[in-house]
Amino acid sequence: MNFKRQIKELERKAVKWWPAELSQREASLSVIPLLLKTQERFISILNLSKDKPKQVFKVLKASNFPANLFLKHLVVLSDFGGERIQRLNADFDNLFPPPGVLQPRRFEFVWNGKKYEYFFKKLPLQGVLSNTKLGIDGKSIHISDTLSDLKRDLIMLLLFGANSTDSTVSEILRKCEIGGLLGRPDELETFVKQRYIWVSRVTAGARSNTLGQVAQQYVVEFLKDKLPADYKVTPSGHLAGVSHTKGGTPTRFDIVVERNVKAVAVEISFQVTTNSVIERKAGQAKDRYNSVKETGNFIAYIIDGAGNFQRSSAVSTICDYSDCTVAFSDEEFDVLVAFLKEVLA
C-alpha cells in the first residue's frame, strides 16, 4: 500500500468540506455559552413560579422564553441528558404503568409537604426520543421553540422527579430536584450558579475547541476503536528526544500513537478557507521530520479542506516530509491504521 502520497493523489482522496458529523459536534459545543448567557432569565422564571408546581408553564409562556431552551437548562442542571431521556422513554411503561383504558398516566410527587399529581399528555413517545425531537440538540437549540405537551411532560419530571412518591422513579430521577427550590429564591440562585460554575469548568476545554480540535478528537476515537489494545493513542502528545530546540521544550504533536518502543506522531490540518496555518506546518515539516527520524520514529499527516489545497506548495512540502499522508475520511483513516500497524508491528 502506498502511504507516502503526493498532493495530486491526496487531493483526489480529499473530502474538501467539513463532514456533517463534525459540524454537528462543533455546534453542540456552543450550547453552554448560550445557557450561561440566559441563566438569569431562567432563574427569574423559576422564582415567579412559586405558588404551585404547574405555575411554571404560565410564567414560561408569558415570558416568551424559548421552551426548548428552558428544557435544556433543566437537562443540564439535572444531569439528565439525551441517553437517559431515551432510556426513560423506552422504560416508561414500567415506571409509569397505564392505570386503565382511557385513563391517563400520572406522576405523583411531593412539594412543600403536599402531594400533587401531574397527568402525562404525550409520554411515552413512539420510537426513540432524541434531543433533536425535543429541539435541544446543538443545532436546534438556537431556534426558538414553543411549549408542547411533550416538553411539559419532561419539564415536570426534570423539576420534581426526585420528589416522586415512587421510590424507583425518585432514585432514577434523583438529580431532578430543582423544583424543590421554588419559592426559595436565594437557595435557587445559589444552586443554579454553582452548578453552572461546575459545568463551565468541565466544558471549558470543549467550549474553546475549534473545528480543528473536534477533528482531532474524532481521529483519536477512530484510532482507539480500530487499533489493538496494546497501541497507546495520546492526543496532544510528544516524542522523547524531539523538541523545538536541542534540550528544549518537547515538541507537541496533535496525536501520538505508541506501541512498545516505537511511535508515530500524527499532525492534522483541515482548513475549508485558506489561511496561514498550513504554511506554518509546512515551514516546520522538514525539521520535524528529521527530528522524528533521528529518534527512530515516524510522522504522519492528515491534510484536507479546500483552503489547504489552495496552497499547493505548502501541502507538497508536507507530503515530501511525511511517512504517511492521508485525507480526512474514514476510508483514509483505514489507510493510516494500516500504516500504524505496519511500522509499529
C-alpha positions in Angstrom: 0.0 0.0 0.0 1.3 3.5 -0.9 1.3 5.5 2.3 3.5 8.4 1.2 1.1 10.2 -1.1 1.9 13.3 -3.1 -0.5 16.2 -3.4 -2.4 15.1 -6.6 -3.3 11.7 -5.2 -4.1 13.3 -1.8 -6.4 15.8 -3.3 -8.3 13.1 -5.2 -9.0 11.4 -1.9 -9.9 14.6 0.0 -13.4 15.5 1.1 -12.7 19.3 1.0 -15.6 20.3 3.2 -16.4 19.6 6.8 -18.2 16.2 7.3 -21.7 16.7 8.7 -20.9 14.8 11.9 -18.0 17.1 12.8 -20.1 20.2 12.2 -22.8 18.8 14.5 -20.2 18.0 17.2 -18.9 21.6 17.0 -22.4 23.0 17.1 -23.1 21.1 20.3 -20.2 22.8 22.0 -21.9 26.2 21.6 -24.8 25.3 23.9 -23.1 26.1 27.2 -22.3 29.7 26.4 -26.0 30.2 25.4 -27.1 28.7 28.7 -24.8 30.9 30.7 -26.0 34.0 28.8 -29.6 33.2 29.6 -29.4 31.8 33.1 -30.6 35.0 34.8 -33.9 34.9 32.8 -34.2 31.2 33.5 -33.8 31.8 37.3 -36.4 34.6 37.2 -39.0 32.3 35.6 -38.5 29.8 38.3 -38.7 32.5 41.0 -42.0 33.7 39.7 -43.3 30.1 39.7 -43.5 29.8 43.5 -47.2 29.3 44.2 -47.9 25.9 42.7 -45.9 23.4 40.6 -47.6 23.9 37.3 -47.5 27.7 37.5 -44.1 27.4 35.7 -46.0 26.8 32.4 -48.0 30.1 32.6 -44.9 32.1 33.6 -42.8 30.4 30.8 -45.4 31.3 28.1 -45.8 34.8 29.4 -42.1 35.4 29.4 -41.6 34.5 25.7 -38.6 32.5 26.8 -38.0 29.6 24.3 -39.4 26.4 25.7 -36.7 24.2 24.3 -34.0 26.5 25.9 -35.8 26.3 29.2 -35.9 22.5 28.9 -32.2 22.4 28.0 -31.4 24.4 31.2 -33.2 21.7 33.2 -31.5 18.9 31.3 -28.0 20.3 32.2 -28.8 21.2 35.8 -30.3 17.8 36.5 -27.5 16.0 34.6 -30.2 14.1 32.7 -29.0 14.1 29.1 -30.1 12.5 25.8 -29.2 8.9 26.6 -31.1 9.0 29.9 -34.1 10.6 28.3 -34.1 7.9 25.7 -34.0 5.2 28.4 -36.7 6.9 30.4 -39.0 6.9 27.4 -38.2 3.3 26.5 -38.9 2.1 30.1 -41.9 4.4 30.6 -44.4 1.5 30.9 -42.5 0.1 33.9 -42.0 3.4 35.6 -45.5 4.8 35.0 -47.9 2.0 34.1 -51.1 2.9 32.4 -53.9 2.7 35.1 -56.6 1.6 32.7 -58.5 2.1 29.5 -58.8 5.8 28.5 -57.2 6.9 31.8 -54.0 9.0 31.6 -50.8 8.0 33.2 -49.9 10.1 36.3 -46.9 11.3 38.1 -47.3 11.7 41.9 -44.8 13.8 43.8 -44.5 15.8 47.0 -43.9 19.6 47.0 -43.8 21.8 50.1 -45.1 18.9 52.2 -48.2 18.3 50.0 -48.9 15.6 47.4 -49.5 16.7 43.8 -50.5 14.8 40.6 -49.4 15.5 37.1 -51.1 13.7 34.2 -48.9 13.0 31.2 -50.1 14.3 27.9 -47.6 12.9 25.4 -45.1 10.5 27.1 -44.2 7.8 26.2 -43.3 8.7 22.7 -43.4 6.0 20.0 -39.8 5.3 18.8 -36.7 7.0 20.0 -37.0 10.2 22.0 -34.0 12.2 20.8 -32.6 15.6 21.6 -33.4 16.6 18.0 -37.1 15.8 18.6 -37.1 17.9 21.7 -35.3 20.8 19.9 -32.4 20.7 22.4 -29.5 19.4 20.2 -26.7 21.7 19.3 -28.3 22.9 16.1 -31.9 23.2 17.2 -31.3 24.9 20.5 -30.6 28.2 18.6 -34.1 28.1 17.1 -36.9 29.3 19.5 -39.5 26.6 20.1 -42.9 26.7 21.7 -44.2 24.8 24.8 -45.5 21.5 23.5 -47.2 18.7 25.5 -44.0 16.6 25.2 -41.9 19.4 26.7 -44.5 19.9 29.5 -44.1 16.2 30.5 -40.4 16.4 30.6 -40.3 19.7 32.4 -42.4 18.3 35.2 -40.2 15.2 35.6 -36.9 17.2 35.5 -38.3 19.7 38.1 -39.9 17.3 40.5 -38.7 13.8 39.7 -36.5 13.4 42.8 -39.7 14.0 44.9 -41.7 11.2 43.3 -43.7 9.1 45.8 -42.5 6.1 43.9 -39.1 5.1 45.2 -37.9 3.6 41.9 -38.8 6.8 40.0 -37.2 9.0 42.6 -34.0 7.1 42.5 -33.7 7.2 38.7 -34.6 11.0 38.8 -32.7 11.7 42.0 -30.9 14.7 40.5 -34.1 16.2 39.1 -34.6 18.3 42.3 -34.6 21.9 41.3 -38.4 22.1 41.6 -37.9 21.7 45.4 -36.3 25.1 45.5 -39.3 27.0 44.0 -40.2 29.7 46.5 -36.7 29.8 47.9 -35.0 32.4 45.7 -31.7 32.6 47.4 -31.2 28.9 47.5 -32.3 28.6 43.9 -29.9 31.2 42.6 -27.0 29.6 44.6 -27.8 26.2 43.3 -28.1 27.2 39.6 -25.0 29.4 39.6 -22.8 26.9 41.5 -24.0 24.2 39.1 -23.1 26.3 36.1 -19.7 27.1 37.6 -19.1 23.3 37.7 -20.5 22.8 34.2 -18.3 25.7 32.8 -15.2 24.1 34.3 -16.0 20.7 32.9 -16.7 22.1 29.4 -14.1 24.9 29.4 -11.8 22.9 27.0 -14.7 21.8 24.9 -16.1 25.4 24.5 -12.7 26.7 23.4 -12.4 24.0 20.8 -12.2 24.9 17.2 -13.4 22.6 14.5 -9.8 21.5 14.1 -9.8 20.3 17.7 -13.1 18.5 17.1 -11.4 16.8 14.2 -8.5 15.8 16.5 -11.0 14.2 18.9 -12.7 12.3 16.1 -9.4 10.9 14.8 -8.4 9.8 18.3 -11.7 8.0 18.8 -11.4 6.3 15.4 -7.8 5.1 16.1 -8.7 3.8 19.6 -11.6 1.9 18.1 -9.6 0.3 15.2 -6.2 -0.4 16.8 -5.4 -3.3 19.1 -5.5 -2.7 22.8 -1.7 -2.5 23.1 -1.5 0.6 20.9 -1.5 3.8 23.0 -3.2 6.7 21.4 -2.5 10.1 23.1 -3.9 13.4 22.0 -1.5 16.4 22.2 1.4 14.1 22.9 5.1 14.3 22.4 8.0 12.0 21.4 11.0 11.5 23.7 14.0 13.3 22.2 12.0 15.6 19.9 12.0 19.3 20.9 11.9 22.7 19.2 15.5 23.3 20.2 18.1 20.9 21.4 17.3 20.1 25.0 14.4 22.5 25.0 10.6 22.1 25.4 9.3 18.9 23.9 7.5 19.3 20.6 3.8 18.6 20.9 2.0 16.7 18.2 -1.7 16.5 17.6 -1.7 12.8 18.3 1.0 10.3 19.2 0.5 6.6 18.7 2.9 4.2 20.5 3.5 0.5 20.7 6.4 -1.0 22.6 9.4 1.3 22.0 8.3 2.9 18.7 5.9 5.7 17.9 4.2 7.7 15.2 3.4 11.4 15.5 0.2 12.5 13.7 -0.4 16.1 12.7 -3.9 17.2 11.4 -4.8 20.2 9.2 -8.3 20.7 7.9 -9.0 24.2 6.5 -12.1 25.0 4.5 -11.0 28.6 4.0 -7.4 29.4 3.2 -5.1 30.8 5.9 -1.5 30.6 7.2 -1.9 27.5 9.3 -0.9 25.1 6.6 2.1 27.4 5.7 3.3 27.2 9.4 3.0 23.4 9.4 4.9 23.3 6.1 7.6 25.5 7.5 8.0 23.1 10.4 7.7 19.9 8.3 11.4 19.4 7.4 12.8 20.0 10.9 10.1 17.9 12.5 10.6 15.0 10.0 14.4 15.0 10.6 14.0 15.2 14.4 11.4 12.4 14.5 13.5 10.2 12.2 16.6 10.7 14.3 14.8 9.0 17.2 13.8 6.1 15.1 10.1 7.0 14.9 7.7 8.2 12.2 5.5 11.1 11.4 2.1 11.1 9.5 -0.1 13.9 8.3 -3.9 14.2 7.8 -4.4 17.0 5.3 -7.8 18.1 3.9 -10.0 21.1 3.3 -10.5 23.2 0.2 -8.5 26.0 1.8 -5.4 23.9 2.2 -5.4 22.7 -1.4 -5.3 26.4 -2.5 -1.8 26.4 -1.0 -0.4 23.6 -3.1 3.2 24.4 -2.4 2.8 24.1 1.4 0.9 20.8 1.0 3.5 19.5 -1.4 6.2 20.3 1.2 4.4 18.4 3.9 3.9 15.4 1.6 7.7 15.4 1.0 8.4 15.3 4.7 5.9 12.7 5.8 6.0 8.9 6.2 2.2 8.7 5.6 -0.2 11.3 4.3 -4.0 10.8 4.2 -7.1 12.9 3.7 -9.9 13.2 6.2 -12.4 10.4 5.8 -13.0 7.0 7.5 -11.7 5.3 4.3 -8.5 7.3 4.5 -8.2 6.7 8.3 -8.1 3.0 7.5 -5.0 3.7 5.4 -3.5 5.4 8.4 -4.4 2.4 10.6 -2.7 0.1 8.1 0.4 2.3 8.2 0.5 2.3 12.0 0.1 -1.5 12.2 3.0 -1.9 9.6 5.5 0.4 11.2 4.7 -0.3 14.9 4.5 -4.1 14.4 
